[in-house]
Amino acid sequence: MQNRVYTPEDLVPAASDKYLGVLVSAKYARELNALPLERSPYGANKLTTMALAAISSGQLEYRLVRKRSAPAE
């Protein structure tokens, strides 16, 4: 399998902007990396490329969660 080169503009249709697409892809790649190799849906393929492919194709669903603010003292 030949790795495809993804540009940030490839992520815009799946994310609201290219920066969010790159951040979501990086987070997903870290999650895949935490799985044992035999449980990974991608096997030994390059995880960053697989994460970019998943988000650019619309296979990856995500939601934004607001960060909790610190309680006032």
PDB file with one MODEL, atoms N, CA, C and O in Angstrom:
MODEL        1
ATOM      1  N   MET A   1       0.845  -1.186   0.000  1.00  0.00           N
ATOM      2  CA  MET A   1       0.000   0.000   0.000  1.00  0.00           C
ATOM      3  C   MET A   1       0.884   1.242   0.000  1.00  0.00           C
ATOM      4  O   MET A   1       1.779   1.379   0.835  1.00  0.00           O
ATOM      5  N   GLN A   2       0.630   2.129  -0.929  1.00  0.00           N
ATOM      6  CA  GLN A   2       1.413   3.358  -1.009  1.00  0.00           C
ATOM      7  C   GLN A   2       0.717   4.436  -0.187  1.00  0.00           C
ATOM      8  O   GLN A   2      -0.497   4.614  -0.292  1.00  0.00           O
ATOM      9  N   ASN A   3       1.480   5.151   0.627  1.00  0.00           N
ATOM     10  CA  ASN A   3       0.903   6.194   1.459  1.00  0.00           C
ATOM     11  C   ASN A   3       0.590   7.417   0.620  1.00  0.00           C
ATOM     12  O   ASN A   3       1.396   7.835  -0.212  1.00  0.00           O
ATOM     13  N   ARG A   4      -0.571   7.981   0.841  1.00  0.00           N
ATOM     14  CA  ARG A   4      -0.992   9.189   0.156  1.00  0.00           C
ATOM     15  C   ARG A   4      -0.556  10.390   0.990  1.00  0.00           C
ATOM     16  O   ARG A   4      -0.483  10.308   2.216  1.00  0.00           O
ATOM     17  N   VAL A   5      -0.275  11.478   0.337  1.00  0.00           N
ATOM     18  CA  VAL A   5       0.075  12.708   1.037  1.00  0.00           C
ATOM     19  C   VAL A   5      -1.198  13.531   1.185  1.00  0.00           C
ATOM     20  O   VAL A   5      -1.870  13.833   0.199  1.00  0.00           O
ATOM     21  N   TYR A   6      -1.522  13.890   2.418  1.00  0.00           N
ATOM     22  CA  TYR A   6      -2.708  14.694   2.700  1.00  0.00           C
ATOM     23  C   TYR A   6      -2.286  16.116   3.012  1.00  0.00           C
ATOM     24  O   TYR A   6      -1.315  16.337   3.735  1.00  0.00           O
ATOM     25  N   THR A   7      -3.001  17.065   2.480  1.00  0.00           N
ATOM     26  CA  THR A   7      -2.765  18.472   2.796  1.00  0.00           C
ATOM     27  C   THR A   7      -3.861  18.917   3.759  1.00  0.00           C
ATOM     28  O   THR A   7      -4.913  18.280   3.824  1.00  0.00           O
ATOM     29  N   PRO A   8      -3.640  19.983   4.497  1.00  0.00           N
ATOM     30  CA  PRO A   8      -4.693  20.464   5.398  1.00  0.00           C
ATOM     31  C   PRO A   8      -5.998  20.797   4.662  1.00  0.00           C
ATOM     32  O   PRO A   8      -7.079  20.677   5.239  1.00  0.00           O
ATOM     33  N   GLU A   9      -5.906  21.205   3.422  1.00  0.00           N
ATOM     34  CA  GLU A   9      -7.110  21.521   2.655  1.00  0.00           C
ATOM     35  C   GLU A   9      -7.941  20.273   2.374  1.00  0.00           C
ATOM     36  O   GLU A   9      -9.148  20.380   2.156  1.00  0.00           O
ATOM     37  N   ASP A  10      -7.315  19.078   2.373  1.00  0.00           N
ATOM     38  CA  ASP A  10      -8.057  17.828   2.193  1.00  0.00           C
ATOM     39  C   ASP A  10      -8.997  17.562   3.362  1.00  0.00           C
ATOM     40  O   ASP A  10      -9.965  16.815   3.219  1.00  0.00           O
ATOM     41  N   LEU A  11      -8.725  18.162   4.510  1.00  0.00           N
ATOM     42  CA  LEU A  11      -9.498  17.910   5.713  1.00  0.00           C
ATOM     43  C   LEU A  11     -10.666  18.863   5.891  1.00  0.00           C
ATOM     44  O   LEU A  11     -11.537  18.617   6.726  1.00  0.00           O
ATOM     45  N   VAL A  12     -10.702  19.948   5.122  1.00  0.00           N
ATOM     46  CA  VAL A  12     -11.728  20.971   5.291  1.00  0.00           C
ATOM     47  C   VAL A  12     -13.147  20.429   5.081  1.00  0.00           C
ATOM     48  O   VAL A  12     -14.034  20.816   5.841  1.00  0.00           O
ATOM     49  N   PRO A  13     -13.419  19.558   4.100  1.00  0.00           N
ATOM     50  CA  PRO A  13     -14.798  19.072   3.972  1.00  0.00           C
ATOM     51  C   PRO A  13     -15.295  18.297   5.199  1.00  0.00           C
ATOM     52  O   PRO A  13     -16.493  18.309   5.484  1.00  0.00           O
ATOM     53  N   ALA A  14     -14.417  17.637   5.914  1.00  0.00           N
ATOM     54  CA  ALA A  14     -14.812  16.829   7.070  1.00  0.00           C
ATOM     55  C   ALA A  14     -14.744  17.597   8.385  1.00  0.00           C
ATOM     56  O   ALA A  14     -15.354  17.189   9.373  1.00  0.00           O
ATOM     57  N   ALA A  15     -14.017  18.690   8.404  1.00  0.00           N
ATOM     58  CA  ALA A  15     -13.870  19.500   9.618  1.00  0.00           C
ATOM     59  C   ALA A  15     -14.215  20.938   9.266  1.00  0.00           C
ATOM     60  O   ALA A  15     -14.222  21.311   8.093  1.00  0.00           O
ATOM     61  N   SER A  16     -14.499  21.736  10.270  1.00  0.00           N
ATOM     62  CA  SER A  16     -14.892  23.118   9.989  1.00  0.00           C
ATOM     63  C   SER A  16     -13.733  23.960   9.454  1.00  0.00           C
ATOM     64  O   SER A  16     -13.954  24.933   8.734  1.00  0.00           O
ATOM     65  N   ASP A  17     -12.508  23.590   9.803  1.00  0.00           N
ATOM     66  CA  ASP A  17     -11.338  24.254   9.229  1.00  0.00           C
ATOM     67  C   ASP A  17     -10.149  23.298   9.250  1.00  0.00           C
ATOM     68  O   ASP A  17     -10.202  22.244   9.883  1.00  0.00           O
ATOM     69  N   LYS A  18      -9.091  23.667   8.562  1.00  0.00           N
ATOM     70  CA  LYS A  18      -7.950  22.759   8.415  1.00  0.00           C
ATOM     71  C   LYS A  18      -7.227  22.506   9.734  1.00  0.00           C
ATOM     72  O   LYS A  18      -6.691  21.416   9.937  1.00  0.00           O
ATOM     73  N   TYR A  19      -7.201  23.476  10.623  1.00  0.00           N
ATOM     74  CA  TYR A  19      -6.514  23.303  11.902  1.00  0.00           C
ATOM     75  C   TYR A  19      -7.241  22.284  12.776  1.00  0.00           C
ATOM     76  O   TYR A  19      -6.612  21.437  13.410  1.00  0.00           O
ATOM     77  N   LEU A  20      -8.557  22.373  12.803  1.00  0.00           N
ATOM     78  CA  LEU A  20      -9.341  21.411  13.567  1.00  0.00           C
ATOM     79  C   LEU A  20      -9.176  20.013  12.979  1.00  0.00           C
ATOM     80  O   LEU A  20      -9.081  19.039  13.726  1.00  0.00           O
ATOM     81  N   GLY A  21      -9.142  19.900  11.667  1.00  0.00           N
ATOM     82  CA  GLY A  21      -8.949  18.601  11.024  1.00  0.00           C
ATOM     83  C   GLY A  21      -7.628  17.964  11.396  1.00  0.00           C
ATOM     84  O   GLY A  21      -7.566  16.759  11.640  1.00  0.00           O
ATOM     85  N   VAL A  22      -6.578  18.750  11.440  1.00  0.00           N
ATOM     86  CA  VAL A  22      -5.257  18.232  11.815  1.00  0.00           C
ATOM     87  C   VAL A  22      -5.244  17.824  13.291  1.00  0.00           C
ATOM     88  O   VAL A  22      -4.675  16.789  13.637  1.00  0.00           O
ATOM     89  N   LEU A  23      -5.862  18.622  14.159  1.00  0.00           N
ATOM     90  CA  LEU A  23      -5.896  18.286  15.582  1.00  0.00           C
ATOM     91  C   LEU A  23      -6.690  17.009  15.847  1.00  0.00           C
ATOM     92  O   LEU A  23      -6.265  16.169  16.641  1.00  0.00           O
ATOM     93  N   VAL A  24      -7.832  16.859  15.193  1.00  0.00           N
ATOM     94  CA  VAL A  24      -8.645  15.656  15.376  1.00  0.00           C
ATOM     95  C   VAL A  24      -7.894  14.434  14.851  1.00  0.00           C
ATOM     96  O   VAL A  24      -7.915  13.377  15.481  1.00  0.00           O
ATOM     97  N   SER A  25      -7.234  14.572  13.708  1.00  0.00           N
ATOM     98  CA  SER A  25      -6.462  13.461  13.146  1.00  0.00           C
ATOM     99  C   SER A  25      -5.329  13.048  14.083  1.00  0.00           C
ATOM    100  O   SER A  25      -5.085  11.857  14.275  1.00  0.00           O
ATOM    101  N   ALA A  26      -4.644  14.020  14.663  1.00  0.00           N
ATOM    102  CA  ALA A  26      -3.547  13.712  15.573  1.00  0.00           C
ATOM    103  C   ALA A  26      -4.054  13.000  16.820  1.00  0.00           C
ATOM    104  O   ALA A  26      -3.427  12.054  17.297  1.00  0.00           O
ATOM    105  N   LYS A  27      -5.184  13.453  17.345  1.00  0.00           N
ATOM    106  CA  LYS A  27      -5.771  12.808  18.528  1.00  0.00           C
ATOM    107  C   LYS A  27      -6.174  11.368  18.206  1.00  0.00           C
ATOM    108  O   LYS A  27      -5.947  10.465  19.011  1.00  0.00           O
ATOM    109  N   TYR A  28      -6.768  11.153  17.038  1.00  0.00           N
ATOM    110  CA  TYR A  28      -7.178   9.811  16.627  1.00  0.00           C
ATOM    111  C   TYR A  28      -5.958   8.907  16.436  1.00  0.00           C
ATOM    112  O   TYR A  28      -5.993   7.737  16.818  1.00  0.00           O
ATOM    113  N   ALA A  29      -4.891   9.431  15.857  1.00  0.00           N
ATOM    114  CA  ALA A  29      -3.665   8.640  15.671  1.00  0.00           C
ATOM    115  C   ALA A  29      -3.082   8.228  17.020  1.00  0.00           C
ATOM    116  O   ALA A  29      -2.580   7.114  17.163  1.00  0.00           O
ATOM    117  N   ARG A  30      -3.144   9.123  18.015  1.00  0.00           N
ATOM    118  CA  ARG A  30      -2.661   8.764  19.358  1.00  0.00           C
ATOM    119  C   ARG A  30      -3.517   7.662  19.970  1.00  0.00           C
ATOM    120  O   ARG A  30      -2.998   6.772  20.644  1.00  0.00           O
ATOM    121  N   GLU A  31      -4.825   7.718  19.737  1.00  0.00           N
ATOM    122  CA  GLU A  31      -5.719   6.665  20.240  1.00  0.00           C
ATOM    123  C   GLU A  31      -5.405   5.333  19.572  1.00  0.00           C
ATOM    124  O   GLU A  31      -5.377   4.297  20.237  1.00  0.00           O
ATOM    125  N   LEU A  32      -5.168   5.350  18.258  1.00  0.00           N
ATOM    126  CA  LEU A  32      -4.816   4.118  17.547  1.00  0.00           C
ATOM    127  C   LEU A  32      -3.482   3.569  18.030  1.00  0.00           C
ATOM    128  O   LEU A  32      -3.311   2.355  18.139  1.00  0.00           O
ATOM    129  N   ASN A  33      -2.550   4.446  18.317  1.00  0.00           N
ATOM    130  CA  ASN A  33      -1.229   4.029  18.771  1.00  0.00           C
ATOM    131  C   ASN A  33      -1.293   3.366  20.146  1.00  0.00           C
ATOM    132  O   ASN A  33      -0.447   2.535  20.476  1.00  0.00           O
ATOM    133  N   ALA A  34      -2.288   3.731  20.941  1.00  0.00           N
ATOM    134  CA  ALA A  34      -2.426   3.152  22.273  1.00  0.00           C
ATOM    135  C   ALA A  34      -2.963   1.722  22.218  1.00  0.00           C
ATOM    136  O   ALA A  34      -2.804   0.970  23.180  1.00  0.00           O
ATOM    137  N   LEU A  35      -3.596   1.337  21.103  1.00  0.00           N
ATOM    138  CA  LEU A  35      -4.121  -0.022  20.962  1.00  0.00           C
ATOM    139  C   LEU A  35      -2.995  -1.005  20.700  1.00  0.00           C
ATOM    140  O   LEU A  35      -2.002  -0.651  20.063  1.00  0.00           O
ATOM    141  N   PRO A  36      -3.130  -2.225  21.178  1.00  0.00           N
ATOM    142  CA  PRO A  36      -2.165  -3.252  20.784  1.00  0.00           C
ATOM    143  C   PRO A  36      -2.234  -3.453  19.265  1.00  0.00           C
ATOM    144  O   PRO A  36      -3.304  -3.310  18.672  1.00  0.00           O
ATOM    145  N   LEU A  37      -1.124  -3.778  18.644  1.00  0.00           N
ATOM    146  CA  LEU A  37      -1.050  -3.881  17.189  1.00  0.00           C
ATOM    147  C   LEU A  37      -2.090  -4.838  16.622  1.00  0.00           C
ATOM    148  O   LEU A  37      -2.653  -4.576  15.560  1.00  0.00           O
ATOM    149  N   GLU A  38      -2.353  -5.942  17.312  1.00  0.00           N
ATOM    150  CA  GLU A  38      -3.314  -6.907  16.788  1.00  0.00           C
ATOM    151  C   GLU A  38      -4.760  -6.413  16.902  1.00  0.00           C
ATOM    152  O   GLU A  38      -5.636  -6.943  16.220  1.00  0.00           O
ATOM    153  N   ARG A  39      -5.030  -5.410  17.749  1.00  0.00           N
ATOM    154  CA  ARG A  39      -6.379  -4.855  17.871  1.00  0.00           C
ATOM    155  C   ARG A  39      -6.586  -3.626  17.007  1.00  0.00           C
ATOM    156  O   ARG A  39      -7.717  -3.161  16.864  1.00  0.00           O
ATOM    157  N   SER A  40      -5.537  -3.096  16.438  1.00  0.00           N
ATOM    158  CA  SER A  40      -5.644  -1.913  15.603  1.00  0.00           C
ATOM    159  C   SER A  40      -6.384  -2.249  14.321  1.00  0.00           C
ATOM    160  O   SER A  40      -6.079  -3.256  13.682  1.00  0.00           O
ATOM    161  N   PRO A  41      -7.358  -1.422  13.929  1.00  0.00           N
ATOM    162  CA  PRO A  41      -8.079  -1.707  12.683  1.00  0.00           C
ATOM    163  C   PRO A  41      -7.211  -1.536  11.437  1.00  0.00           C
ATOM    164  O   PRO A  41      -7.608  -1.946  10.346  1.00  0.00           O
ATOM    165  N   TYR A  42      -6.034  -0.937  11.590  1.00  0.00           N
ATOM    166  CA  TYR A  42      -5.175  -0.667  10.447  1.00  0.00           C
ATOM    167  C   TYR A  42      -3.929  -1.541  10.400  1.00  0.00           C
ATOM    168  O   TYR A  42      -3.137  -1.426   9.465  1.00  0.00           O
ATOM    169  N   GLY A  43      -3.739  -2.406  11.382  1.00  0.00           N
ATOM    170  CA  GLY A  43      -2.567  -3.267  11.374  1.00  0.00           C
ATOM    171  C   GLY A  43      -1.294  -2.468  11.551  1.00  0.00           C
ATOM    172  O   GLY A  43      -1.217  -1.592  12.413  1.00  0.00           O
ATOM    173  N   ALA A  44      -0.302  -2.767  10.742  1.00  0.00           N
ATOM    174  CA  ALA A  44       1.002  -2.128  10.881  1.00  0.00           C
ATOM    175  C   ALA A  44       1.164  -0.911   9.970  1.00  0.00           C
ATOM    176  O   ALA A  44       2.269  -0.380   9.856  1.00  0.00           O
ATOM    177  N   ASN A  45       0.103  -0.463   9.326  1.00  0.00           N
ATOM    178  CA  ASN A  45       0.198   0.707   8.458  1.00  0.00           C
ATOM    179  C   ASN A  45       0.498   1.955   9.280  1.00  0.00           C
ATOM    180  O   ASN A  45       0.307   1.965  10.496  1.00  0.00           O
ATOM    181  N   LYS A  46       0.962   2.994   8.622  1.00  0.00           N
ATOM    182  CA  LYS A  46       1.327   4.230   9.297  1.00  0.00           C
ATOM    183  C   LYS A  46       0.075   4.892   9.877  1.00  0.00           C
ATOM    184  O   LYS A  46      -0.844   5.247   9.138  1.00  0.00           O
ATOM    185  N   LEU A  47       0.044   5.053  11.180  1.00  0.00           N
ATOM    186  CA  LEU A  47      -1.167   5.496  11.868  1.00  0.00           C
ATOM    187  C   LEU A  47      -1.556   6.932  11.559  1.00  0.00           C
ATOM    188  O   LEU A  47      -2.744   7.243  11.474  1.00  0.00           O
ATOM    189  N   THR A  48      -0.581   7.808  11.392  1.00  0.00           N
ATOM    190  CA  THR A  48      -0.934   9.192  11.078  1.00  0.00           C
ATOM    191  C   THR A  48      -1.607   9.290   9.717  1.00  0.00           C
ATOM    192  O   THR A  48      -2.566  10.043   9.552  1.00  0.00           O
ATOM    193  N   THR A  49      -1.116   8.540   8.751  1.00  0.00           N
ATOM    194  CA  THR A  49      -1.724   8.546   7.425  1.00  0.00           C
ATOM    195  C   THR A  49      -3.122   7.949   7.480  1.00  0.00           C
ATOM    196  O   THR A  49      -4.039   8.455   6.833  1.00  0.00           O
ATOM    197  N   MET A  50      -3.293   6.878   8.246  1.00  0.00           N
ATOM    198  CA  MET A  50      -4.599   6.245   8.377  1.00  0.00           C
ATOM    199  C   MET A  50      -5.599   7.176   9.064  1.00  0.00           C
ATOM    200  O   MET A  50      -6.772   7.206   8.692  1.00  0.00           O
ATOM    201  N   ALA A  51      -5.144   7.931  10.060  1.00  0.00           N
ATOM    202  CA  ALA A  51      -6.024   8.875  10.746  1.00  0.00           C
ATOM    203  C   ALA A  51      -6.431  10.008   9.812  1.00  0.00           C
ATOM    204  O   ALA A  51      -7.589  10.427   9.818  1.00  0.00           O
ATOM    205  N   LEU A  52      -5.506  10.503   9.020  1.00  0.00           N
ATOM    206  CA  LEU A  52      -5.841  11.547   8.048  1.00  0.00           C
ATOM    207  C   LEU A  52      -6.810  11.024   6.992  1.00  0.00           C
ATOM    208  O   LEU A  52      -7.716  11.742   6.570  1.00  0.00           O
ATOM    209  N   ALA A  53      -6.622   9.782   6.566  1.00  0.00           N
ATOM    210  CA  ALA A  53      -7.528   9.179   5.591  1.00  0.00           C
ATOM    211  C   ALA A  53      -8.925   9.025   6.185  1.00  0.00           C
ATOM    212  O   ALA A  53      -9.922   9.263   5.502  1.00  0.00           O
ATOM    213  N   ALA A  54      -9.000   8.630   7.447  1.00  0.00           N
ATOM    214  CA  ALA A  54     -10.293   8.415   8.095  1.00  0.00           C
ATOM    215  C   ALA A  54     -11.073   9.715   8.212  1.00  0.00           C
ATOM    216  O   ALA A  54     -12.279   9.735   7.968  1.00  0.00           O
ATOM    217  N   ILE A  55     -10.407  10.795   8.579  1.00  0.00           N
ATOM    218  CA  ILE A  55     -11.142  12.055   8.728  1.00  0.00           C
ATOM    219  C   ILE A  55     -11.465  12.679   7.374  1.00  0.00           C
ATOM    220  O   ILE A  55     -12.546  13.244   7.208  1.00  0.00           O
ATOM    221  N   SER A  56     -10.569  12.592   6.416  1.00  0.00           N
ATOM    222  CA  SER A  56     -10.833  13.221   5.118  1.00  0.00           C
ATOM    223  C   SER A  56     -11.918  12.494   4.342  1.00  0.00           C
ATOM    224  O   SER A  56     -12.592  13.101   3.511  1.00  0.00           O
ATOM    225  N   SER A  57     -12.101  11.186   4.602  1.00  0.00           N
ATOM    226  CA  SER A  57     -13.144  10.430   3.905  1.00  0.00           C
ATOM    227  C   SER A  57     -14.487  10.498   4.621  1.00  0.00           C
ATOM    228  O   SER A  57     -15.494  10.033   4.087  1.00  0.00           O
ATOM    229  N   GLY A  58     -14.516  11.069   5.816  1.00  0.00           N
ATOM    230  CA  GLY A  58     -15.763  11.174   6.560  1.00  0.00           C
ATOM    231  C   GLY A  58     -16.067   9.953   7.415  1.00  0.00           C
ATOM    232  O   GLY A  58     -17.153   9.866   7.987  1.00  0.00           O
ATOM    233  N   GLN A  59     -15.146   9.015   7.516  1.00  0.00           N
ATOM    234  CA  GLN A  59     -15.357   7.818   8.336  1.00  0.00           C
ATOM    235  C   GLN A  59     -15.248   8.101   9.827  1.00  0.00           C
ATOM    236  O   GLN A  59     -15.792   7.358  10.644  1.00  0.00           O
ATOM    237  N   LEU A  60     -14.564   9.149  10.175  1.00  0.00           N
ATOM    238  CA  LEU A  60     -14.323   9.477  11.574  1.00  0.00           C
ATOM    239  C   LEU A  60     -15.312  10.549  12.014  1.00  0.00           C
ATOM    240  O   LEU A  60     -15.360  11.638  11.440  1.00  0.00           O
ATOM    241  N   GLU A  61     -16.100  10.230  13.039  1.00  0.00           N
ATOM    242  CA  GLU A  61     -17.015  11.206  13.610  1.00  0.00           C
ATOM    243  C   GLU A  61     -16.412  11.724  14.906  1.00  0.00           C
ATOM    244  O   GLU A  61     -15.802  10.963  15.658  1.00  0.00           O
ATOM    245  N   TYR A  62     -16.577  12.997  15.167  1.00  0.00           N
ATOM    246  CA  TYR A  62     -16.037  13.604  16.382  1.00  0.00           C
ATOM    247  C   TYR A  62     -16.996  14.673  16.852  1.00  0.00           C
ATOM    248  O   TYR A  62     -17.867  15.128  16.111  1.00  0.00           O
ATOM    249  N   ARG A  63     -16.816  15.062  18.095  1.00  0.00           N
ATOM    250  CA  ARG A  63     -17.598  16.180  18.636  1.00  0.00           C
ATOM    251  C   ARG A  63     -16.680  17.022  19.505  1.00  0.00           C
ATOM    252  O   ARG A  63     -15.741  16.514  20.117  1.00  0.00           O
ATOM    253  N   LEU A  64     -16.960  18.292  19.547  1.00  0.00           N
ATOM    254  CA  LEU A  64     -16.166  19.203  20.370  1.00  0.00           C
ATOM    255  C   LEU A  64     -16.803  19.310  21.747  1.00  0.00           C
ATOM    256  O   LEU A  64     -18.020  19.435  21.875  1.00  0.00           O
ATOM    257  N   VAL A  65     -15.968  19.259  22.766  1.00  0.00           N
ATOM    258  CA  VAL A  65     -16.433  19.362  24.139  1.00  0.00           C
ATOM    259  C   VAL A  65     -15.792  20.600  24.744  1.00  0.00           C
ATOM    260  O   VAL A  65     -14.576  20.777  24.687  1.00  0.00           O
ATOM    261  N   ARG A  66     -16.624  21.450  25.321  1.00  0.00           N
ATOM    262  CA  ARG A  66     -16.077  22.655  25.950  1.00  0.00           C
ATOM    263  C   ARG A  66     -15.235  22.277  27.152  1.00  0.00           C
ATOM    264  O   ARG A  66     -15.580  21.378  27.919  1.00  0.00           O
ATOM    265  N   LYS A  67     -14.140  22.972  27.298  1.00  0.00           N
ATOM    266  CA  LYS A  67     -13.256  22.755  28.439  1.00  0.00           C
ATOM    267  C   LYS A  67     -13.912  23.352  29.676  1.00  0.00           C
ATOM    268  O   LYS A  67     -14.423  24.472  29.640  1.00  0.00           O
ATOM    269  N   ARG A  68     -13.892  22.604  30.759  1.00  0.00           N
ATOM    270  CA  ARG A  68     -14.462  23.115  32.013  1.00  0.00           C
ATOM    271  C   ARG A  68     -13.595  24.222  32.565  1.00  0.00           C
ATOM    272  O   ARG A  68     -12.367  24.127  32.554  1.00  0.00           O
ATOM    273  N   SER A  69     -14.230  25.267  33.045  1.00  0.00           N
ATOM    274  CA  SER A  69     -13.463  26.348  33.650  1.00  0.00           C
ATOM    275  C   SER A  69     -13.206  26.011  35.115  1.00  0.00           C
ATOM    276  O   SER A  69     -13.966  25.274  35.743  1.00  0.00           O
ATOM    277  N   ALA A  70     -12.132  26.560  35.637  1.00  0.00           N
ATOM    278  CA  ALA A  70     -11.766  26.323  37.036  1.00  0.00           C
ATOM    279  C   ALA A  70     -12.793  27.013  37.942  1.00  0.00           C
ATOM    280  O   ALA A  70     -13.261  28.107  37.627  1.00  0.00           O
ATOM    281  N   PRO A  71     -13.141  26.381  39.054  1.00  0.00           N
ATOM    282  CA  PRO A  71     -14.095  27.015  39.970  1.00  0.00           C
ATOM    283  C   PRO A  71     -13.518  28.306  40.561  1.00  0.00           C
ATOM    284  O   PRO A  71     -12.331  28.390  40.877  1.00  0.00           O
ATOM    285  N   ALA A  72     -14.373  29.284  40.697  1.00  0.00           N
ATOM    286  CA  ALA A  72     -13.950  30.589  41.284  1.00  0.00           C
ATOM    287  C   ALA A  72     -13.737  30.423  42.776  1.00  0.00           C
ATOM    288  O   ALA A  72     -14.467  29.694  43.448  1.00  0.00           O
ATOM    289  N   GLU A  73     -12.741  31.100  43.272  1.00  0.00           N
ATOM    290  CA  GLU A  73     -12.442  31.021  44.715  1.00  0.00           C
ATOM    291  C   GLU A  73     -12.910  32.252  45.424  1.00  0.00           C
ATOM    292  O   GLU A  73     -12.745  32.365  46.638  1.00  0.00           O
TER     293      GLU A  73
ENDMDL
END
